[in-house]
Amino acid sequence: MKKAKITSIILLSIMLVGCGKNAVDSTASTSTSSIEATELVSESLTTEITQTETDEETEVKNVIGDINVKDNGDTIVVNVPKDLVSVENQGEADKKVAEDNGIEEYIVNSDGSATVTYKREAYKERLENLKNEFNSEMEKICSKYSTIEKIECDNDMKNITVYVTNEKDYSDSLDCLGLLSVHLYCGSYQVLTGKYDEIKTYYSLIDSTTGKEFKTNVLPDDFANKVDSTN
C-alpha cells in the first residue's frame, strides 16, 4: 500500500497550498504507474465570488458540508483524516508547509489526523485555486494524451466524465495514466468542503464516436486494488 500512501500525501499537499509547477512524474511498467503533472494556469470559477462580506459568507456556506468541516465565522476548521498524514513525520512536515503559506493553525492530533484552521478569506481562496488548477490540469491532459478529448466534472468535483476518441484506441494506449492526477484535485476539494464521508472520485468514460459509456472507475479504490495485486 506504499504507493497509495504516497498518493494521499500528494493530495494533502495540494489541499494545503497547491502543486506549484510539478506534481508527479509519470512512467509505466508491469507493476508501477505514476503521472506527470504540468504547470498550472488559472481559469475562472464556475460560481462568481461577490465583493460584499454578506455575499461572500453566503457563498462559502453554500459550499461547506458538515463532515469534518466547521464554519466558525471568521475561520473554517477542517479535520484532515489520518490516512492523509499516515507516514512517519509527515504531519510535522505538513504543519511547516501550512505555516509557511498563511494557514492560521495546523494541529497534528494524537490519532494521526490533523486539524487545519483557515481564515475565511484563505479558505475561499484555496477552493477557488483548486478549481482553477483542476481546469488547467485537465487542459494539459487533453493536450498531452491523444485519445483524451475532453474532461468534465460536477460542481462538487466528485463525478468526472471523460470523452475519448474511441474505446479501442483508448484501451490500447496508456493514456489512462493521465487521469490519476484528477483525483488529487478532486479529493483535495472534497476534503475541504466536507460534503462526503468517503473521499472518492467517480469516472465515466465515454466513446465520442458512439456516445456510449464503456467503462467506469473509482479512485483511489481501483488504483489501490491494482497496487495490492502486484505485491
N, C-alpha and C positions, 0 to 999 in steps of 0.2 A: 504493500500500500504506500510505499515511499513516494511514488510519482503522484498519487492522489493528494498526499500531504503537501507536496511542492506546489501543486495547482492551487490548493487552499491558501498557501502563503501569498502567492501572486495575487489572488482575489482580494485578500485583505489589504495588500499594498495599494491596489487600485482604488479600493473603497476609501482609504485614508487620503491619498494625495494624487492619485492618477499614475500613469505609466511613464511619463516623460517621453523620451524618444524611442526606446526599445523595451519590449516586454520579454518575449521568449523566442529564441531562435530555433527554427524547426528543421529536423531531419527525420527520416523514417527508416526502420528496419523491421525484421520479423517480430521483434519483442518490444520495441520502443517507438514512441511517436511524440512529437512536440510541434510547436507552431512558431512562426515568425510574426511578430507584431511590428508595425512601422510607425513613422512619425504621425502624430495626431494633429488634425486641423479642425478648429471649432466650426460647428454649424449651429443653427438656431434650435431652441427647444420647441416642441410641439405646442406647449402652453406658454403664452407670453407672460412674463413676470411684470407685474404692475409696479408703479413707483410709490404709492401710498403705503404707510405702515399697515393699515387695516386690510387692504387687499393682499399684501404680502403675507400676513398672518393667515388669512383665509386660504391662500394658495398652498402654503406649507401644510396646513391642517388637512386639506383635501388629499394630499399625497401620503400622509403618515397613517400606518395601521397601528395595531395595539400589541403586536408580538415583539417583545424585546426592545421597543422604542417608546420613550416617554417625552411628551411635549410639556416642558416646564415654563413655557412662555418665552423668556429671553434665551433659554438654552434648549437643545434637543439632546437627550441621552439615549445612546444606542448600546445595547448589550451584544457584544460580538461572541458568537458561540465558540466554545473551546476548540472545536475542530479546526478553526481558522488560526488558532495560535497554539497548535499542538506540538510543535517542535521545540526541543530544549533551547532555552534562552531567546526564543523568537519573540516572546511577549515583551521583554525589556527592549529588544531592538525596535519593535513596532512603537513602543512608547516614545523612544527617542525621535523616530521619524515623525510621529504625531506632534510632539512638542516643537520640532523644527518647522512645522508647517501651520502653526497657529491654532491647533486644536486646543481647547481650553483645558481639558483634563483627559488623561488616559490611565486607567487603573487596571492592573493585572490582578484578577481575582484568584482566590485560593483554589477554586475549582477548575482553573485553567482558562476560563472565559476572560473577556476584557470589557470594561465599561468605558465608552468614549463619550465625552461631553463636548458638543459643538455649540458655539454661539450660533444664534438663529441665522444670521447672515451667512456664516461659513457653511452651515448645513445646506442652506438653499443653493449656495454656490457649488458645493460638491455634487448635489443632484444634477444641477444644470450641466456641469462639466462632464459628468458621467455620460449623459445623453449625447453631448457634443462629441466626446471621444468615441462613443459607440458608433455614431453616424459616420465619422471619419474612418474608423477602422473597417466598417462594412464596405465603404467605397474602395479602400485599399485591397480588401479581399477579392472583391469583384474584378478589380484590375489585374490582380496577380494570378488568380486561378481561372483558367479559360472556360471551364464548364459552369462556373457560378455566375449567373446573370444579375440577380437582384436578391437582396435580403431585407425583409421587413420584420418589425416587431410591434407588439401592442404597447399601450402606454405604461403598463406595469413592468415592461421588459421581462415578461415571463414566457410568452409564446412567440416563437420565431418561425417565419415562413421563408424558405429558401427556394428560389427558382433557378433551375439548372437547364442547360441546353437540351439535354435529353438523358433519360435514365441510364442508357448503355454507356455513353461517353463518361458520365459522372462516375458510374460504378467501376469503370475500367481505369480510372485515374486515382491519384492520391489527393485530390482536391478536398476531400473530407477533412484533411488535417487543418485546412484553413479555418474551419468552423469551431475549432477548440477554443479560440480566443473569445468567441462570442459569449460563452458562459462566464468568463472572467468579468465582463462588464455587467451582464445581466444579473449574475449572482451578487455582485457588489451592490447594485441598485436595490435588489430585493432585501438584502440585509439592512440597508439604510432606511428603507421605507417601513419595514416591519409588518407587511401585509400577509406574509406567508410563513407558516411554521416549518416548511421544508424549502430549502434553497435549491431549486431545480430549474432548469431551462428546457422547454419542450420544443423540439424541432419538427417541422413538417416539410418534407422535400417534395417539390412539385416539378414534374416534367413539363417544360414550357411548350414542347411540341404537342403534347396530348392534353395538357391542362389538368392531368390527374396526379394525385398524391401517390407516391410509390414507396415511401419509407418514412418512419418516424423514429426519433431518437430522444433520449432524456439524458441530460448531463447534470451532475457528474456521474450518475449511476452507470451508464453504458461504458464510459471511459474506465471507471474503477473496475468494472467486471472484466474488461479486456486485460487490464494490468494484472489482476489476480490470476487470470487464466494462463499468463506467461510465466508465473512463478512456480 
